[in-house]
Amino acid sequence: SDLLSTILLRFADANNLTVLLPRIPSTNIGYPFLFNRNRREHLPSPKTSGKYDMMALHTTYDEKIWHKLMEKDTLYIGLVREPLRQFESFFNYYFLPETLHQYFSIKEENAFDAFLQDARMFLGKWYGAWFTKYVDNRKMLQNTMLGDFGFHSHASHNTSAYVSELLKSFHLIIPSEHL
């Protein structure tokens, strides 16, 4: 996703497009929460309409919010990942191999496989210690892509119907493994 973001941001720069950017340099805006214009976590648009041409960072999609922020001719592009690769990325991002080595004496190179063999045991022993200190939401251990696209399991959405509607909103959805 960093590669695609960089390409899109360079395109925006070359074409003098107005880009929604965070006030504090980051690879996301509002994530993992819904973007909230009132939090002023983004730079204001210089356009008189207050709208933007592009946003190319990790965020949580909400059709109503983004359609208010973006110009009418905005193309919506999404990026998805194969769930196991996404989880493996999460696993390494939060230094979980090192943590499993520290708490359970598991060799770092075997940590991912060991975790997958008995995730419930590790999580049961781990939550009171390191994990809750550094990882805000245990749902991050689940496939979060539908949540990133605005689906929330506590809502009364029908998953298939939601995905069908979502596909109408997006012009292109790219599997990251094909970049």
FIGUDREN-851251 format. One record per residue: residue number from 1; residue in three letters; x, y, z of N, C-alpha, C in turn. Coordinates in nm, 3 decimals, padded with zeros to 5 digits. Layout:
N
+------+------+---------+---------+---------+---------+---------+---------+---------+---------+---------+
: guro : finu :     n.u :     n.v :     n.w :    ca.u :    ca.v :    ca.w :     c.u :     c.v :     c.w :
+------+------+---------+---------+---------+---------+---------+---------+---------+---------+---------+
:  NUM :  ALA :       X :       Y :       Z :       X :       Y :       Z :       X :       Y :       Z :
...
+------+------+---------+---------+---------+---------+---------+---------+---------+---------+---------+
This chain:
179
+------+------+---------+---------+---------+---------+---------+---------+---------+---------+---------+
: guro : finu :     n.u :     n.v :     n.w :    ca.u :    ca.v :    ca.w :     c.u :     c.v :     c.w :
+------+------+---------+---------+---------+---------+---------+---------+---------+---------+---------+
:    1 :  SER :  00.082 : -00.120 :  00.000 :  00.000 :  00.000 :  00.000 :  00.086 :  00.125 :  00.000 :
:    2 :  ASP :  00.206 :  00.120 :  00.056 :  00.296 :  00.236 :  00.052 :  00.337 :  00.267 : -00.092 :
:    3 :  LEU :  00.360 :  00.162 : -00.171 :  00.398 :  00.181 : -00.311 :  00.286 :  00.252 : -00.387 :
:    4 :  LEU :  00.164 :  00.204 : -00.374 :  00.051 :  00.266 : -00.444 :  00.029 :  00.409 : -00.396 :
:    5 :  SER :  00.040 :  00.430 : -00.266 :  00.025 :  00.564 : -00.210 :  00.127 :  00.660 : -00.271 :
:    6 :  THR :  00.251 :  00.618 : -00.278 :  00.358 :  00.701 : -00.334 :  00.330 :  00.735 : -00.480 :
:    7 :  ILE :  00.288 :  00.637 : -00.557 :  00.257 :  00.660 : -00.698 :  00.144 :  00.762 : -00.711 :
:    8 :  LEU :  00.037 :  00.744 : -00.632 : -00.077 :  00.834 : -00.641 : -00.041 :  00.976 : -00.594 :
:    9 :  LEU :  00.039 :  00.987 : -00.489 :  00.078 :  01.119 : -00.440 :  00.168 :  01.191 : -00.541 :
:   10 :  ARG :  00.253 :  01.118 : -00.609 :  00.336 :  01.180 : -00.714 :  00.249 :  01.226 : -00.831 :
:   11 :  PHE :  00.149 :  01.145 : -00.865 :  00.054 :  01.183 : -00.970 : -00.018 :  01.312 : -00.930 :
:   12 :  ALA : -00.062 :  01.319 : -00.805 : -00.132 :  01.438 : -00.757 : -00.043 :  01.561 : -00.765 :
:   13 :  ASP :  00.082 :  01.546 : -00.726 :  00.176 :  01.657 : -00.731 :  00.199 :  01.703 : -00.874 :
:   14 :  ALA :  00.219 :  01.608 : -00.964 :  00.245 :  01.641 : -01.104 :  00.125 :  01.707 : -01.171 :
:   15 :  ASN :  00.005 :  01.681 : -01.120 : -00.118 :  01.733 : -01.181 : -00.186 :  01.841 : -01.099 :
:   16 :  ASN : -00.113 :  01.894 : -01.000 : -00.163 :  02.003 : -00.916 : -00.299 :  01.972 : -00.852 :
:   17 :  LEU : -00.312 :  01.851 : -00.798 : -00.436 :  01.811 : -00.732 : -00.429 :  01.844 : -00.584 :
:   18 :  THR : -00.542 :  01.870 : -00.524 : -00.550 :  01.898 : -00.382 : -00.566 :  01.765 : -00.308 :
:   19 :  VAL : -00.471 :  01.738 : -00.218 : -00.466 :  01.609 : -00.150 : -00.500 :  01.627 : -00.002 :
:   20 :  LEU : -00.586 :  01.541 :  00.048 : -00.617 :  01.538 :  00.191 : -00.499 :  01.474 :  00.263 :
:   21 :  LEU : -00.434 :  01.551 :  00.350 : -00.316 :  01.503 :  00.423 : -00.334 :  01.526 :  00.572 :
:   22 :  PRO : -00.273 :  01.440 :  00.654 : -00.280 :  01.461 :  00.799 : -00.191 :  01.577 :  00.842 :
:   23 :  ARG : -00.227 :  01.642 :  00.952 : -00.145 :  01.750 :  01.006 : -00.008 :  01.698 :  01.050 :
:   24 :  ILE : -00.008 :  01.583 :  01.110 :  00.116 :  01.520 :  01.157 :  00.151 :  01.413 :  01.055 :
:   25 :  PRO :  00.274 :  01.414 :  01.001 :  00.311 :  01.314 :  00.900 :  00.280 :  01.171 :  00.945 :
:   26 :  SER :  00.211 :  01.099 :  00.860 :  00.167 :  00.964 :  00.892 :  00.129 :  00.893 :  00.762 :
:   27 :  THR :  00.119 :  00.761 :  00.769 :  00.074 :  00.683 :  00.654 : -00.076 :  00.659 :  00.659 :
:   28 :  ASN : -00.144 :  00.718 :  00.758 : -00.289 :  00.699 :  00.766 : -00.355 :  00.829 :  00.810 :
:   29 :  ILE : -00.487 :  00.830 :  00.798 : -00.562 :  00.945 :  00.846 : -00.689 :  00.894 :  00.916 :
:   30 :  GLY : -00.690 :  00.910 :  01.048 : -00.803 :  00.866 :  01.128 : -00.802 :  00.718 :  01.163 :
:   31 :  TYR : -00.725 :  00.640 :  01.092 : -00.727 :  00.494 :  01.108 : -00.681 :  00.453 :  01.247 :
:   32 :  PRO : -00.743 :  00.355 :  01.311 : -00.844 :  00.263 :  01.262 : -00.988 :  00.311 :  01.285 :
:   33 :  PHE : -01.003 :  00.434 :  01.323 : -01.136 :  00.488 :  01.349 : -01.189 :  00.557 :  01.224 :
:   34 :  LEU : -01.316 :  00.590 :  01.224 : -01.372 :  00.668 :  01.114 : -01.310 :  00.807 :  01.115 :
:   35 :  PHE : -01.284 :  00.858 :  00.998 : -01.232 :  00.994 :  00.986 : -01.336 :  01.089 :  01.042 :
:   36 :  ASN : -01.290 :  01.186 :  01.119 : -01.379 :  01.284 :  01.179 : -01.325 :  01.423 :  01.147 :
:   37 :  ARG : -01.395 :  01.494 :  01.060 : -01.350 :  01.627 :  01.017 : -01.335 :  01.722 :  01.135 :
:   38 :  ASN : -01.414 :  01.704 :  01.238 : -01.410 :  01.794 :  01.354 : -01.285 :  01.778 :  01.440 :
:   39 :  ARG : -01.215 :  01.665 :  01.428 : -01.093 :  01.645 :  01.507 : -00.976 :  01.726 :  01.452 :
:   40 :  ARG : -00.992 :  01.781 :  01.336 : -00.889 :  01.865 :  01.273 : -00.755 :  01.793 :  01.264 :
:   41 :  GLU : -00.761 :  01.664 :  01.232 : -00.638 :  01.587 :  01.219 : -00.579 :  01.599 :  01.078 :
:   42 :  HIS : -00.644 :  01.677 :  00.993 : -00.600 :  01.693 :  00.855 : -00.575 :  01.840 :  00.823 :
:   43 :  LEU : -00.499 :  01.862 :  00.718 : -00.474 :  01.998 :  00.672 : -00.596 :  02.047 :  00.595 :
:   44 :  PRO : -00.634 :  02.173 :  00.611 : -00.752 :  02.224 :  00.539 : -00.727 :  02.234 :  00.389 :
:   45 :  SER : -00.832 :  02.219 :  00.313 : -00.824 :  02.231 :  00.167 : -00.813 :  02.379 :  00.130 :
:   46 :  PRO : -00.723 :  02.410 :  00.036 : -00.714 :  02.550 : -00.008 : -00.826 :  02.589 : -00.105 :
:   47 :  LYS : -00.906 :  02.492 : -00.148 : -01.015 :  02.521 : -00.241 : -01.129 :  02.593 : -00.169 :
:   48 :  THR : -01.199 :  02.677 : -00.240 : -01.313 :  02.747 : -00.180 : -01.424 :  02.649 : -00.143 :
:   49 :  SER : -01.432 :  02.537 : -00.215 : -01.533 :  02.436 : -00.184 : -01.499 :  02.358 : -00.057 :
:   50 :  GLY : -01.371 :  02.367 : -00.015 : -01.326 :  02.291 :  00.102 : -01.307 :  02.143 :  00.073 :
:   51 :  LYS : -01.317 :  02.105 : -00.055 : -01.307 :  01.964 : -00.092 : -01.168 :  01.931 : -00.145 :
:   52 :  TYR : -01.146 :  01.801 : -00.160 : -01.016 :  01.749 : -00.204 : -01.034 :  01.668 : -00.331 :
:   53 :  ASP : -00.923 :  01.658 : -00.406 : -00.921 :  01.575 : -00.526 : -00.878 :  01.432 : -00.494 :
:   54 :  MET : -00.796 :  01.418 : -00.392 : -00.738 :  01.287 : -00.366 : -00.706 :  01.269 : -00.218 :
:   55 :  MET : -00.717 :  01.143 : -00.176 : -00.667 :  01.100 : -00.045 : -00.605 :  00.964 : -00.072 :
:   56 :  ALA : -00.479 :  00.948 : -00.041 : -00.407 :  00.825 : -00.077 : -00.339 :  00.763 :  00.044 :
:   57 :  LEU : -00.406 :  00.765 :  00.157 : -00.349 :  00.707 :  00.279 : -00.444 :  00.603 :  00.336 :
:   58 :  HIS : -00.395 :  00.526 :  00.431 : -00.477 :  00.424 :  00.495 : -00.583 :  00.493 :  00.581 :
:   59 :  THR : -00.707 :  00.454 :  00.562 : -00.818 :  00.513 :  00.637 : -00.932 :  00.412 :  00.644 :
:   60 :  THR : -01.034 :  00.445 :  00.720 : -01.155 :  00.364 :  00.724 : -01.259 :  00.433 :  00.636 :
:   61 :  TYR : -01.314 :  00.359 :  00.543 : -01.408 :  00.415 :  00.446 : -01.547 :  00.430 :  00.507 :
:   62 :  ASP : -01.605 :  00.544 :  00.485 : -01.746 :  00.569 :  00.516 : -01.798 :  00.656 :  00.403 :
:   63 :  GLU : -01.887 :  00.599 :  00.325 : -01.935 :  00.666 :  00.204 : -01.983 :  00.808 :  00.231 :
:   64 :  LYS : -02.064 :  00.827 :  00.336 : -02.118 :  00.960 :  00.364 : -02.008 :  01.061 :  00.395 :
:   65 :  ILE : -01.911 :  01.021 :  00.475 : -01.801 :  01.111 :  00.512 : -01.717 :  01.147 :  00.390 :
:   66 :  TRP : -01.674 :  01.045 :  00.315 : -01.581 :  01.069 :  00.204 : -01.647 :  01.143 :  00.089 :
:   67 :  HIS : -01.775 :  01.120 :  00.065 : -01.841 :  01.193 : -00.045 : -01.860 :  01.340 : -00.010 :
:   68 :  LYS : -01.864 :  01.375 :  00.118 : -01.870 :  01.515 :  00.158 : -01.733 :  01.583 :  00.142 :
:   69 :  LEU : -01.626 :  01.508 :  00.159 : -01.492 :  01.564 :  00.154 : -01.432 :  01.572 :  00.014 :
:   70 :  MET : -01.471 :  01.479 : -00.071 : -01.407 :  01.465 : -00.201 : -01.491 :  01.528 : -00.312 :
:   71 :  GLU : -01.421 :  01.571 : -00.416 : -01.489 :  01.627 : -00.533 : -01.578 :  01.520 : -00.596 :
:   72 :  LYS : -01.682 :  01.563 : -00.668 : -01.779 :  01.468 : -00.726 : -01.717 :  01.371 : -00.825 :
:   73 :  ASP : -01.612 :  01.414 : -00.895 : -01.551 :  01.328 : -00.997 : -01.440 :  01.238 : -00.941 :
:   74 :  THR : -01.431 :  01.228 : -00.810 : -01.329 :  01.144 : -00.747 : -01.349 :  00.997 : -00.783 :
:   75 :  LEU : -01.239 :  00.931 : -00.815 : -01.241 :  00.787 : -00.837 : -01.202 :  00.720 : -00.706 :
:   76 :  TYR : -01.279 :  00.621 : -00.665 : -01.251 :  00.549 : -00.541 : -01.179 :  00.419 : -00.575 :
:   77 :  ILE : -01.058 :  00.406 : -00.519 : -00.974 :  00.289 : -00.542 : -00.944 :  00.226 : -00.407 :
:   78 :  GLY : -00.963 :  00.096 : -00.397 : -00.934 :  00.025 : -00.273 : -00.824 : -00.077 : -00.295 :
:   79 :  LEU : -00.756 : -00.109 : -00.188 : -00.649 : -00.209 : -00.193 : -00.681 : -00.315 : -00.089 :
:   80 :  VAL : -00.680 : -00.440 : -00.130 : -00.705 : -00.551 : -00.037 : -00.584 : -00.643 : -00.034 :
:   81 :  ARG : -00.574 : -00.717 :  00.074 : -00.462 : -00.812 :  00.089 : -00.517 : -00.950 :  00.117 :
:   82 :  GLU : -00.442 : -01.049 :  00.078 : -00.476 : -01.187 :  00.112 : -00.469 : -01.194 :  00.265 :
:   83 :  PRO : -00.574 : -01.244 :  00.333 : -00.583 : -01.235 :  00.479 : -00.465 : -01.294 :  00.557 :
:   84 :  LEU : -00.411 : -01.406 :  00.515 : -00.298 : -01.463 :  00.590 : -00.176 : -01.374 :  00.578 :
:   85 :  ARG : -00.151 : -01.319 :  00.460 : -00.038 : -01.226 :  00.445 : -00.060 : -01.099 :  00.526 :
:   86 :  GLN : -00.184 : -01.053 :  00.533 : -00.214 : -00.934 :  00.613 : -00.185 : -00.963 :  00.761 :
:   87 :  PHE : -00.226 : -01.080 :  00.807 : -00.202 : -01.114 :  00.947 : -00.053 : -01.130 :  00.974 :
:   88 :  GLU :  00.019 : -01.189 :  00.881 :  00.164 : -01.205 :  00.899 :  00.232 : -01.068 :  00.907 :
:   89 :  SER :  00.186 : -00.974 :  00.828 :  00.238 : -00.838 :  00.833 :  00.209 : -00.776 :  00.970 :
:   90 :  PHE :  00.087 : -00.790 :  01.018 :  00.049 : -00.742 :  01.152 :  00.138 : -00.805 :  01.258 :
:   91 :  PHE :  00.158 : -00.935 :  01.247 :  00.237 : -01.013 :  01.342 :  00.379 : -00.955 :  01.354 :
:   92 :  ASN :  00.438 : -00.923 :  01.240 :  00.574 : -00.869 :  01.240 :  00.577 : -00.721 :  01.278 :
:   93 :  TYR :  00.476 : -00.645 :  01.236 :  00.471 : -00.502 :  01.266 :  00.473 : -00.476 :  01.416 :
:   94 :  TYR :  00.401 : -00.560 :  01.492 :  00.394 : -00.543 :  01.637 :  00.500 : -00.625 :  01.711 :
:   95 :  PHE :  00.604 : -00.667 :  01.641 :  00.718 : -00.737 :  01.701 :  00.675 : -00.862 :  01.777 :
:   96 :  LEU :  00.576 : -00.931 :  01.727 :  00.527 : -01.048 :  01.798 :  00.626 : -01.164 :  01.799 :
:   97 :  PRO :  00.711 : -01.184 :  01.695 :  00.811 : -01.290 :  01.707 :  00.904 : -01.268 :  01.827 :
:   98 :  GLU :  00.948 : -01.143 :  01.845 :  01.035 : -01.111 :  01.958 :  00.963 : -01.133 :  02.091 :
:   99 :  THR :  00.836 : -01.097 :  02.093 :  00.757 : -01.110 :  02.216 :  00.736 : -01.256 :  02.251 :
:  100 :  LEU :  00.704 : -01.340 :  02.152 :  00.687 : -01.483 :  02.179 :  00.817 : -01.544 :  02.227 :
:  101 :  HIS :  00.927 : -01.495 :  02.175 :  01.057 : -01.543 :  02.222 :  01.078 : -01.502 :  02.368 :
:  102 :  GLN :  01.048 : -01.377 :  02.398 :  01.068 : -01.326 :  02.534 :  00.977 : -01.395 :  02.636 :
:  103 :  TYR :  00.850 : -01.410 :  02.606 :  00.754 : -01.465 :  02.702 :  00.744 : -01.617 :  02.701 :
:  104 :  PHE :  00.773 : -01.680 :  02.586 :  00.750 : -01.824 :  02.575 :  00.873 : -01.902 :  02.527 :
:  105 :  SER :  00.987 : -01.834 :  02.514 :  01.112 : -01.897 :  02.470 :  01.099 : -01.967 :  02.335 :
:  106 :  ILE :  01.021 : -01.911 :  02.247 :  01.004 : -01.967 :  02.113 :  01.101 : -01.893 :  02.021 :
:  107 :  LYS :  01.173 : -01.969 :  01.940 :  01.266 : -01.907 :  01.846 :  01.188 : -01.814 :  01.753 :
:  108 :  GLU :  01.244 : -01.697 :  01.729 :  01.174 : -01.597 :  01.648 :  01.138 : -01.649 :  01.510 :
:  109 :  GLU :  01.226 : -01.729 :  01.450 :  01.198 : -01.779 :  01.315 :  01.084 : -01.880 :  01.313 :
:  110 :  ASN :  01.046 : -01.937 :  01.429 :  00.936 : -02.033 :  01.439 :  00.810 : -01.972 :  01.499 :
:  111 :  ALA :  00.815 : -01.844 :  01.534 :  00.708 : -01.782 :  01.612 :  00.574 : -01.780 :  01.540 :
:  112 :  PHE :  00.573 : -01.748 :  01.413 :  00.446 : -01.738 :  01.341 :  00.376 : -01.873 :  01.336 :
:  113 :  ASP :  00.449 : -01.978 :  01.298 :  00.390 : -02.112 :  01.293 :  00.344 : -02.158 :  01.431 :
:  114 :  ALA :  00.424 : -02.131 :  01.534 :  00.387 : -02.170 :  01.671 :  00.259 : -02.098 :  01.714 :
:  115 :  PHE :  00.249 : -01.970 :  01.682 :  00.130 : -01.894 :  01.718 :  00.007 : -01.952 :  01.649 :
:  116 :  LEU :  00.018 : -01.983 :  01.520 : -00.095 : -02.037 :  01.446 : -00.138 : -02.174 :  01.500 :
:  117 :  GLN : -00.045 : -02.250 :  01.554 : -00.078 : -02.382 :  01.608 : -00.168 : -02.373 :  01.730 :
:  118 :  ASP : -00.148 : -02.268 :  01.813 : -00.227 : -02.258 :  01.937 : -00.248 : -02.112 :  01.977 :
:  119 :  ALA : -00.311 : -02.036 :  01.890 : -00.331 : -01.894 :  01.913 : -00.407 : -01.867 :  02.042 :
:  120 :  ARG : -00.509 : -01.946 :  02.071 : -00.589 : -01.923 :  02.193 : -00.504 : -01.934 :  02.319 :
:  121 :  MET : -00.413 : -02.031 :  02.322 : -00.327 : -02.046 :  02.440 : -00.238 : -01.923 :  02.456 :
:  122 :  PHE : -00.177 : -01.878 :  02.347 : -00.088 : -01.762 :  02.356 : -00.166 : -01.638 :  02.398 :
:  123 :  LEU : -00.280 : -01.617 :  02.337 : -00.358 : -01.498 :  02.370 : -00.411 : -01.503 :  02.513 :
:  124 :  GLY : -00.451 : -01.621 :  02.559 : -00.500 : -01.635 :  02.695 : -00.395 : -01.598 :  02.799 :
:  125 :  LYS : -00.272 : -01.636 :  02.776 : -00.163 : -01.607 :  02.871 : -00.106 : -01.467 :  02.850 :
:  126 :  TRP : -00.123 : -01.416 :  02.733 : -00.053 : -01.297 :  02.690 : -00.129 : -01.168 :  02.716 :
:  127 :  TYR : -00.261 : -01.174 :  02.715 : -00.338 : -01.050 :  02.720 : -00.311 : -00.965 :  02.843 :
:  128 :  GLY : -00.284 : -01.025 :  02.956 : -00.259 : -00.944 :  03.075 : -00.124 : -00.878 :  03.075 :
:  129 :  ALA : -00.035 : -00.923 :  02.988 :  00.102 : -00.874 :  02.990 :  00.127 : -00.776 :  02.876 :
:  130 :  TRP :  00.212 : -00.814 :  02.788 :  00.260 : -00.727 :  02.682 :  00.150 : -00.682 :  02.587 :
:  131 :  PHE :  00.065 : -00.773 :  02.545 : -00.025 : -00.747 :  02.434 : -00.118 : -00.630 :  02.457 :
:  132 :  THR : -00.185 : -00.625 :  02.571 : -00.281 : -00.516 :  02.594 : -00.209 : -00.383 :  02.609 :
:  133 :  LYS : -00.082 : -00.385 :  02.643 : -00.007 : -00.261 :  02.657 :  00.020 : -00.197 :  02.521 :
:  134 :  TYR :  00.045 : -00.279 :  02.419 :  00.087 : -00.227 :  02.290 : -00.013 : -00.237 :  02.177 :
:  135 :  VAL : -00.107 : -00.326 :  02.187 : -00.204 : -00.343 :  02.079 : -00.341 : -00.305 :  02.133 :
:  136 :  ASP : -00.396 : -00.196 :  02.079 : -00.519 : -00.140 :  02.131 : -00.640 : -00.229 :  02.117 :
:  137 :  ASN : -00.646 : -00.308 :  02.012 : -00.771 : -00.373 :  01.981 : -00.746 : -00.517 :  01.937 :
:  138 :  ARG : -00.797 : -00.613 :  02.014 : -00.772 : -00.752 :  01.978 : -00.838 : -00.789 :  01.845 :
:  139 :  LYS : -00.931 : -00.706 :  01.799 : -00.991 : -00.731 :  01.668 : -00.888 : -00.717 :  01.557 :
:  140 :  MET : -00.775 : -00.653 :  01.586 : -00.670 : -00.643 :  01.486 : -00.618 : -00.782 :  01.449 :
:  141 :  LEU : -00.644 : -00.880 :  01.535 : -00.602 : -01.016 :  01.505 : -00.698 : -01.085 :  01.409 :
:  142 :  GLN : -00.806 : -01.020 :  01.378 : -00.903 : -01.074 :  01.284 : -00.879 : -01.010 :  01.148 :
:  143 :  ASN : -00.943 : -01.061 :  01.047 : -00.934 : -01.001 :  00.915 : -01.008 : -00.868 :  00.920 :
:  144 :  THR : -00.936 : -00.759 :  00.915 : -00.996 : -00.626 :  00.934 : -01.039 : -00.557 :  00.805 :
:  145 :  MET : -01.020 : -00.623 :  00.692 : -01.046 : -00.553 :  00.566 : -01.190 : -00.505 :  00.550 :
:  146 :  LEU : -01.288 : -00.585 :  00.590 : -01.426 : -00.537 :  00.579 : -01.448 : -00.415 :  00.667 :
:  147 :  GLY : -01.389 : -00.414 :  00.784 : -01.397 : -00.297 :  00.871 : -01.333 : -00.175 :  00.808 :
:  148 :  ASP : -01.220 : -00.196 :  00.740 : -01.153 : -00.086 :  00.670 : -01.242 : -00.029 :  00.561 :
:  149 :  PHE : -01.327 : -00.112 :  00.505 : -01.420 : -00.068 :  00.401 : -01.555 : -00.027 :  00.459 :
:  150 :  GLY : -01.561 : -00.005 :  00.590 : -01.680 :  00.051 :  00.653 : -01.781 : -00.047 :  00.708 :
:  151 :  PHE : -01.757 : -00.177 :  00.695 : -01.849 : -00.277 :  00.750 : -01.813 : -00.302 :  00.896 :
:  152 :  HIS : -01.913 : -00.298 :  00.980 : -01.890 : -00.324 :  01.122 : -01.981 : -00.438 :  01.164 :
:  153 :  SER : -01.921 : -00.544 :  01.215 : -01.995 : -00.667 :  01.244 : -02.107 : -00.647 :  01.346 :
:  154 :  HIS : -02.097 : -00.544 :  01.431 : -02.204 : -00.521 :  01.529 : -02.327 : -00.455 :  01.465 :
:  155 :  ALA : -02.308 : -00.404 :  01.345 : -02.419 : -00.339 :  01.275 : -02.512 : -00.445 :  01.216 :
:  156 :  SER : -02.626 : -00.402 :  01.174 : -02.724 : -00.497 :  01.121 : -02.709 : -00.516 :  00.970 :
:  157 :  HIS : -02.585 : -00.512 :  00.923 : -02.558 : -00.531 :  00.780 : -02.561 : -00.679 :  00.743 :
:  158 :  ASN : -02.609 : -00.704 :  00.623 : -02.593 : -00.834 :  00.563 : -02.462 : -00.824 :  00.485 :
:  159 :  THR : -02.365 : -00.912 :  00.515 : -02.232 : -00.900 :  00.457 : -02.235 : -00.899 :  00.304 :
:  160 :  SER : -02.305 : -00.993 :  00.243 : -02.309 : -01.000 :  00.096 : -02.372 : -00.874 :  00.036 :
:  161 :  ALA : -02.478 : -00.826 :  00.096 : -02.543 : -00.705 :  00.045 : -02.450 : -00.585 :  00.061 :
:  162 :  TYR : -02.378 : -00.578 :  00.173 : -02.285 : -00.467 :  00.195 : -02.175 : -00.467 :  00.091 :
:  163 :  VAL : -02.117 : -00.583 :  00.066 : -02.010 : -00.593 : -00.033 : -02.062 : -00.554 : -00.171 :
:  164 :  SER : -02.182 : -00.596 : -00.206 : -02.241 : -00.559 : -00.336 : -02.254 : -00.408 : -00.348 :
:  165 :  GLU : -02.302 : -00.342 : -00.244 : -02.316 : -00.196 : -00.244 : -02.179 : -00.129 : -00.251 :
:  166 :  LEU : -02.085 : -00.183 : -00.177 : -01.949 : -00.129 : -00.175 : -01.886 : -00.133 : -00.313 :
:  167 :  LEU : -01.909 : -00.242 : -00.384 : -01.852 : -00.256 : -00.518 : -01.909 : -00.152 : -00.614 :
:  168 :  LYS : -02.027 : -00.100 : -00.585 : -02.085 :  00.006 : -00.668 : -02.016 :  00.141 : -00.641 :
:  169 :  SER : -01.963 :  00.158 : -00.520 : -01.898 :  00.283 : -00.482 : -01.754 :  00.293 : -00.533 :
:  170 :  PHE : -01.688 :  00.179 : -00.546 : -01.547 :  00.179 : -00.584 : -01.531 :  00.155 : -00.733 :
:  171 :  HIS : -01.442 :  00.230 : -00.793 : -01.414 :  00.216 : -00.935 : -01.314 :  00.103 : -00.961 :
:  172 :  LEU : -01.229 :  00.077 : -00.862 : -01.126 : -00.024 : -00.877 : -01.086 : -00.076 : -00.739 :
:  173 :  ILE : -01.076 : -00.208 : -00.726 : -01.022 : -00.268 : -00.604 : -00.908 : -00.359 : -00.648 :
:  174 :  ILE : -00.791 : -00.333 : -00.593 : -00.668 : -00.401 : -00.635 : -00.621 : -00.498 : -00.526 :
:  175 :  PRO : -00.601 : -00.625 : -00.559 : -00.535 : -00.715 : -00.464 : -00.387 : -00.678 : -00.456 :
:  176 :  SER : -00.337 : -00.647 : -00.337 : -00.199 : -00.598 : -00.325 : -00.096 : -00.698 : -00.375 :
:  177 :  GLU : -00.130 : -00.825 : -00.375 : -00.035 : -00.926 : -00.423 : -00.011 : -00.914 : -00.574 :
:  178 :  HIS : -00.093 : -00.832 : -00.641 : -00.079 : -00.814 : -00.786 : -00.018 : -00.679 : -00.823 :
:  179 :  LEU :  00.031 : -00.607 : -00.723 :  00.098 : -00.479 : -00.753 :  00.237 : -00.504 : -00.804 :
+------+------+---------+---------+---------+---------+---------+---------+---------+---------+---------+
